[in-house]
């Protein structure tokens, strides 16, 4: 294996000079720097980033833990975060929690053991009893994504309540009185906030609250079961709100399975827009989150937290956009 000493011998300089050129820690005469870089290219030398990071008490790596594989919103978020982390000269380590608190704790513990410089986390519903308590005992900089699970940590996420209330009010303005909500995982802050927004929208629209019109979901089987339960009510909803984009996919499956037409038989709107929502027939009316802004801002807060751990916790809510298409039952404007 090629070492820094090998590069130094070939360039005719000291190992310290090679280090200064590679790391930019001290000015080196242009001619000398050119000889060093030429020697690096000839030998194929690769700096040992981990060793260099440990010497500085840093590993130049960021951990990211979320339920990415099954959630299209998070997968889009990963792309933005990876780009931002790469621009900062760091490496992103990704782990999937699967919305399982035990898996989440194991994953975060593994990141801590690998001495990542910071952690981005979309906490599960059980995070408060496990992983957040564990992180409170660590000195690791942390920023929470999407879910407002702690006031003691930096958090970046979406404004959920007013956006969901707006979906309800839009459907009510079209004459719907039985509006169902297929909500997300029980206990998640996003689920709690969107249910709260749903209730606000119902009250503003002068509609009575019926707890049977709110169904909690999860992954595929649970979501489809929740949707069927709503449709099987003695007075089924004439309009449905999907609480997240992975939920929307399963709601569409159940409506197709029942032979129900959108919006003729059941109107449908969704929290979370996605790339192919405009290609559905009819096109999907949805709330769009600013995914790129959420990811970029989370990385900015984490890098600032790494540089200055004494900063006060910051909680930022990013506004949404109402994307008006056809599935609600009216022509898009």
C-alpha positions as CSV (number, residue, x, y, z in Angstrom):
1,X,0.0,0.0,0.0
2,X,1.3,3.4,-1.0
3,X,2.0,5.7,2.0
4,X,2.6,9.4,2.4
5,X,6.3,8.7,2.9
6,X,6.4,7.1,-0.6
7,X,4.9,10.3,-2.0
8,X,7.3,12.4,-0.1
9,X,10.4,10.4,-1.4
10,X,9.2,10.7,-5.0
11,X,8.5,14.4,-4.7
12,X,11.8,15.1,-2.8
13,X,10.0,16.7,0.1
14,X,9.2,15.9,3.7
15,X,6.0,13.9,4.7
16,X,4.9,17.1,6.5
17,X,5.0,19.0,3.2
18,X,2.9,16.3,1.5
19,X,0.4,16.6,4.4
20,X,0.2,20.4,4.0
21,X,-0.5,20.1,0.3
22,X,-3.2,17.5,0.6
23,X,-5.0,19.0,3.6
24,X,-4.4,22.7,2.8
25,X,-3.1,23.3,6.3
26,X,-0.2,25.5,5.3
27,X,0.8,27.5,2.3
28,X,3.3,25.7,0.1
29,X,5.3,27.1,-2.8
30,X,3.4,26.5,-6.1
31,X,6.3,24.5,-7.7
32,X,6.6,22.3,-4.6
33,X,2.9,21.7,-4.5
34,X,2.9,20.8,-8.1
35,X,5.7,18.2,-7.5
36,X,3.7,16.7,-4.6
37,X,0.4,16.5,-6.7
38,X,2.3,14.9,-9.5
39,X,3.8,12.3,-7.1
40,X,0.3,11.6,-5.7
41,X,-1.0,11.0,-9.2
42,X,1.9,8.7,-10.1
43,X,1.7,6.6,-7.0
44,X,-2.1,6.5,-6.8
45,X,-1.9,7.5,-3.2
46,X,-5.2,7.8,-1.4
47,X,-5.2,9.8,1.9
48,X,-6.5,7.8,4.9
49,X,-9.5,10.0,5.7
50,X,-10.5,8.0,8.7
51,X,-7.1,8.2,10.3
52,X,-6.8,11.9,9.6
53,X,-10.3,12.4,11.0
54,X,-9.4,10.6,14.2
55,X,-6.4,12.7,14.7
56,X,-8.6,15.7,14.5
57,X,-11.3,14.0,16.6
58,X,-13.5,13.8,13.5
59,X,-14.3,11.1,10.9
60,X,-15.6,13.3,8.2
61,X,-18.9,11.3,8.2
62,X,-22.5,12.0,8.9
63,X,-25.1,9.4,9.9
64,X,-28.6,9.4,8.4
65,X,-31.3,7.2,10.0
66,X,-34.8,7.1,8.5
67,X,-37.4,4.7,7.1
68,X,-36.1,5.4,3.6
69,X,-36.7,2.2,1.6
70,X,-40.5,2.2,2.0
71,X,-41.2,5.9,2.0
72,X,-40.9,7.8,-1.3
73,X,-40.7,11.2,0.6
74,X,-37.6,10.1,2.5
75,X,-36.0,8.6,-0.5
76,X,-36.2,12.0,-2.2
77,X,-34.8,13.6,0.9
78,X,-31.8,11.2,0.9
79,X,-30.7,12.5,-2.5
80,X,-30.7,16.1,-1.4
81,X,-28.9,15.3,1.9
82,X,-26.3,13.3,0.2
83,X,-25.5,16.1,-2.3
84,X,-25.3,18.7,0.5
85,X,-23.1,16.4,2.7
86,X,-20.8,15.7,-0.3
87,X,-20.4,19.4,-1.0
88,X,-19.2,19.8,2.5
89,X,-16.5,17.2,1.9
90,X,-18.1,14.6,4.1
91,X,-19.4,11.1,3.6
92,X,-23.0,10.0,4.3
93,X,-23.7,6.8,6.1
94,X,-27.3,5.7,5.6
95,X,-29.4,3.3,7.7
96,X,-33.1,2.3,7.5
97,X,-35.1,2.2,10.7
98,X,-38.1,0.5,9.2
99,X,-40.1,2.5,11.7
100,X,-39.0,0.0,14.3
101,X,-37.7,1.6,17.6
102,X,-35.4,-1.3,18.4
103,X,-33.8,-1.2,15.0
104,X,-33.6,2.5,15.2
105,X,-31.7,2.3,18.5
106,X,-29.3,-0.4,17.2
107,X,-28.6,1.8,14.1
108,X,-28.0,5.0,16.1
109,X,-25.7,3.1,18.5
110,X,-23.7,1.8,15.5
111,X,-23.3,5.3,14.2
112,X,-22.1,6.5,17.6
113,X,-19.6,3.6,17.8
114,X,-18.3,4.6,14.4
115,X,-17.8,8.1,15.7
116,X,-19.8,9.9,13.0
117,X,-19.4,13.7,13.3
118,X,-23.2,14.2,13.4
119,X,-26.5,12.5,13.0
120,X,-29.7,13.3,11.0
121,X,-32.6,11.3,12.3
122,X,-36.3,10.9,11.4
123,X,-37.4,9.5,14.8
124,X,-39.9,6.6,15.1
125,X,-43.0,6.8,17.2
126,X,-41.1,5.1,20.0
127,X,-38.0,7.3,19.8
128,X,-38.8,9.2,23.0
129,X,-38.5,6.2,25.2
130,X,-35.4,4.8,23.6
131,X,-33.2,6.5,21.0
132,X,-33.7,10.1,22.2
133,X,-33.0,9.1,25.8
134,X,-29.8,7.4,24.5
135,X,-28.7,10.4,22.5
136,X,-29.3,12.7,25.4
137,X,-26.3,10.9,27.1
138,X,-24.1,11.4,24.1
139,X,-22.1,14.4,22.9
140,X,-23.1,13.8,19.3
141,X,-24.6,16.7,17.3
142,X,-28.1,15.7,16.2
143,X,-30.8,17.3,13.9
144,X,-34.2,15.7,13.7
145,X,-35.9,15.4,10.3
146,X,-39.6,15.8,9.5
147,X,-40.8,14.9,13.0
148,X,-41.0,17.3,15.9
149,X,-40.2,14.8,18.6
150,X,-38.0,16.9,21.0
151,X,-37.7,20.6,21.8
152,X,-34.2,20.0,23.1
153,X,-32.9,19.3,19.6
154,X,-32.7,21.0,16.2
155,X,-35.6,20.0,14.0
156,X,-36.5,20.7,10.4
157,X,-39.9,19.6,9.0
158,X,-43.1,20.6,7.3
159,X,-46.0,22.7,8.5
160,X,-48.6,20.0,8.8
161,X,-51.7,21.3,10.5
162,X,-52.8,24.2,8.2
163,X,-51.9,22.2,5.1
164,X,-54.2,19.3,6.2
165,X,-56.9,21.7,7.3
166,X,-56.8,23.3,3.8
167,X,-57.4,19.9,2.2
168,X,-60.5,19.3,4.3
169,X,-61.8,22.8,3.6
170,X,-61.3,22.3,-0.2
171,X,-63.3,19.1,-0.2
172,X,-66.0,20.6,2.1
173,X,-66.3,23.6,-0.4
174,X,-67.1,21.0,-3.1
175,X,-70.1,19.8,-1.0
176,X,-68.5,16.8,0.8
177,X,-69.8,16.1,4.3
178,X,-68.3,12.7,4.9
179,X,-64.6,13.2,4.6
180,X,-62.3,10.4,5.7
181,X,-58.6,10.5,6.6
182,X,-56.3,7.6,6.2
183,X,-53.6,8.7,8.7
184,X,-50.1,7.5,9.1
185,X,-48.3,5.5,11.8
186,X,-49.9,6.1,15.3
187,X,-47.7,8.2,17.6
188,X,-45.6,9.9,14.9
189,X,-45.7,13.7,15.3
190,X,-46.6,14.1,11.6
191,X,-49.6,11.8,12.1
192,X,-50.7,13.7,15.3
193,X,-50.4,17.1,13.6
194,X,-52.2,16.0,10.4
195,X,-55.1,14.5,12.4
196,X,-55.2,17.8,14.4
197,X,-55.3,19.7,11.1
198,X,-58.0,17.5,9.8
199,X,-60.1,18.2,12.9
200,X,-59.5,22.0,12.5
201,X,-60.6,21.8,8.9
202,X,-63.8,19.9,9.8
203,X,-64.7,22.5,12.5
204,X,-64.0,25.4,10.2
205,X,-66.2,23.8,7.6
206,X,-69.1,23.3,10.1
207,X,-68.9,19.6,9.9
208,X,-69.3,17.4,12.9
209,X,-66.4,15.2,14.1
210,X,-66.8,11.5,13.6
211,X,-63.9,9.5,15.0
212,X,-64.8,6.6,12.7
213,X,-63.8,8.7,9.7
214,X,-60.1,8.7,10.9
215,X,-58.3,5.4,10.2
216,X,-54.7,4.8,11.3
217,X,-52.4,2.9,8.9
218,X,-48.9,1.7,8.6
219,X,-47.2,-0.3,5.9
220,X,-49.1,-1.9,3.0
221,X,-51.4,-4.4,4.7
222,X,-52.4,-2.0,7.5
223,X,-53.0,0.9,5.1
224,X,-55.2,-1.2,2.8
225,X,-57.1,-2.6,5.8
226,X,-57.7,0.9,7.1
227,X,-58.9,2.1,3.7
228,X,-61.3,-0.8,3.4
229,X,-62.6,-0.2,6.9
230,X,-63.6,3.4,5.9
231,X,-65.3,2.3,2.8
232,X,-67.2,-0.4,4.7
233,X,-68.8,2.1,7.1
234,X,-72.7,2.2,7.0
235,X,-72.2,5.8,5.8
236,X,-68.9,5.6,3.9
237,X,-66.9,8.8,3.1
238,X,-67.5,10.5,-0.2
239,X,-64.0,11.9,-0.1
240,X,-60.7,10.6,1.3
241,X,-57.5,12.3,2.4
242,X,-54.3,10.3,2.3
243,X,-51.9,11.2,5.1
244,X,-48.6,10.5,3.2
245,X,-47.5,9.4,-0.3
246,X,-46.8,5.8,0.6
247,X,-50.4,5.7,1.9
248,X,-51.7,7.2,-1.3
249,X,-50.4,4.2,-3.3
250,X,-52.3,1.7,-1.2
251,X,-55.4,3.8,-1.1
252,X,-55.4,3.8,-4.9
253,X,-55.0,0.0,-4.9
254,X,-58.1,-0.4,-2.7
255,X,-60.2,2.0,-4.7
256,X,-59.3,0.1,-7.9
257,X,-60.0,-3.2,-6.1
258,X,-63.5,-2.0,-5.2
259,X,-64.1,-0.6,-8.7
260,X,-64.6,2.9,-7.4
261,X,-63.9,5.8,-9.8
262,X,-62.0,8.9,-8.8
263,X,-63.6,11.5,-8.3
264,X,-67.0,10.2,-9.4
265,X,-67.5,7.7,-6.7
266,X,-64.9,8.9,-4.2
267,X,-62.9,12.1,-4.3
268,X,-59.2,11.8,-3.3
269,X,-56.6,14.3,-2.1
270,X,-53.2,13.6,-0.6
271,X,-50.6,14.9,1.8
272,X,-47.4,14.6,-0.3
273,X,-47.0,15.2,-3.9
274,X,-44.7,13.0,-6.0
275,X,-43.3,12.9,-9.5
276,X,-46.0,10.8,-11.2
277,X,-49.0,12.3,-9.4
278,X,-49.5,14.5,-12.5
279,X,-49.6,11.3,-14.6
280,X,-52.5,9.6,-12.8
281,X,-55.9,9.6,-14.3
282,X,-57.4,11.7,-12.8
283,X,-54.4,13.8,-11.8
284,X,-53.9,13.9,-8.0
285,X,-54.7,17.0,-6.0
286,X,-52.0,17.1,-3.2
287,X,-50.1,19.1,-0.7
288,X,-46.5,19.4,-1.9
289,X,-43.6,19.5,0.6
290,X,-40.4,21.4,-0.1
291,X,-38.3,18.3,0.2
292,X,-35.1,19.8,-1.2
293,X,-35.3,22.8,1.2
294,X,-36.0,20.5,4.2
295,X,-32.9,18.4,3.4
296,X,-30.6,21.3,2.6
297,X,-31.6,23.2,5.8
298,X,-31.2,20.1,8.0
299,X,-27.6,19.7,6.7
300,X,-26.9,23.4,7.3
301,X,-28.2,23.2,10.9
302,X,-26.2,20.0,11.6
303,X,-22.9,21.5,10.2
304,X,-23.5,24.6,12.4
305,X,-24.2,22.4,15.4
306,X,-21.0,20.4,14.8
307,X,-19.0,23.7,14.7
308,X,-20.7,25.1,17.7
309,X,-22.5,22.7,20.1
310,X,-23.6,25.5,22.3
311,X,-26.1,27.0,19.9
312,X,-29.7,27.0,21.2
313,X,-32.0,24.4,19.6
314,X,-33.7,25.6,16.5
315,X,-37.1,24.3,15.2
316,X,-38.0,25.2,11.7
317,X,-41.2,24.5,9.8
318,X,-41.2,24.7,6.0
319,X,-44.4,25.8,4.4
320,X,-46.2,23.6,1.8
321,X,-47.9,24.3,-1.5
322,X,-51.4,23.2,-2.5
323,X,-51.2,21.5,-6.0
324,X,-54.7,21.7,-7.5
325,X,-55.4,19.0,-10.0
326,X,-58.5,16.8,-10.8
327,X,-58.9,14.0,-8.3
328,X,-60.7,16.3,-5.9
329,X,-63.6,16.5,-8.4
330,X,-63.0,19.9,-9.9
331,X,-60.9,21.1,-12.9
332,X,-57.4,22.2,-11.9
333,X,-57.0,25.9,-12.1
